[in-house]
Amino acid sequence: MIIILRSGATDQDIEQVAESLRERGYGTHISRGVERTIIGAIGARDEEKATVAEQLEAFPSVERVIPILRPYKLVSLEAKPDRSVIEIGPVRIGGRKVVVMAGPCSVESEEQVLCVARAVKAAGASILRGGAFKPSTSPYGFRGLEKEGLALLRKAADREGMLVVTEVMDPRDVPLVANYADILQIGTRNMANFTLLTEVGLTRKPVLLKRGMASTIEEWLQAAEYIMLGGNHQVILCERGIRTFETFTRNTVDISAVPAVKELAHLPVIVDPSHGTGRASMVPAVARAAIAAGADGVIVEVHPHPEQALKDGPQSLRPEAFAALMVELAAVAKAVGREV
């Protein structure tokens, strides 16, 4: 349930209502807006909502109570009508500015990651992406440099004044990865790893949650709910393509998921055109489409020598191609009232 307090409600009024909810055994989430404060009640059973709503509306400070029927209570736009903006240092994800994350699929060497970081920063990216722990379909595939890769990624980002986003695959590795990364990425294969989602929900690091390759939008949002239920409300959604019958592209990018999520949830959403297509030639077009559709950012793979990449070379842009893409994205963003 959502409890909307009247304009001018005091801290004492807010605590009084929140305490009433806690006494009923409900969890609470308080969202303070410019004009209104909203309290989310978590755990109310459907059969008791009508009675509890009447009781809560008896408080002088309560304007109205709205039951939430969607299975993702905290993620729902009903729970927080003001869209979330994730602030990480100087970077704001979900605001007017479109955020670009870029870097190699896998951290391979110090020279490689430093070269890419320098190039993408010069072109306008603010967040360095790179894999230290790599999920491979084949057990014989490159699995990443792990802790050494994390250290190289952090060094490159610090040198260029960038943030770091990198994937965590195991609940046991969350403290380690969180020590190096500014944003914890949950990959498509782990979207339904509820133990991992719960663990990152206990951290206070922003989380980039990729959509499962065969997941519906509702399943994706419920995965975000797992994270937020732990108290971590800094969640960024990432559409990275879903598996369909099409074989020309690696996946099928669901551009319609961007406006769909905007109608259902208050969380920022970005698009991964690299994994979404698997083809470097298609990355610019899909990235432009994502911004036009309302995405809050894109995450793009860049490698100085894609033909030598240990993973995902065919979908990686060369630095000069990435620089050209940034010019194109700036034009699209301007056309829809935003900026890169």
Secondary structure, 3 states (H helix, E strand, C coil): CEEEECCCCCHHHHHHHHHHHHHCCCEEEEEECCCCEEEEEECCCHHHHHHHHHHHCCCCCEEEEECCCCCCCCCECCCCCCCCCEEECCEEECCCECEEEEECCECCCHHHHHHHHHHHHHHCCCEEECECCCCCCCCCCCCCCCHHHHHHHHHHHHHHCCEEEEECCCHHHHHHHHHHCCEEEECHHHCCCHHHHHHHHCCCCCEEEECCCCCCHHHHHHHHHHHHHCCCCCEEEEECCECCCCCCCCCECCCCHHHHHHHHECCCEEECHHHHHCCHHHHHHHHHHHHHHCCCEEEEEECCCHHHCCCCHHHCECHHHHHHHHHHHHHHHHHCCCEC
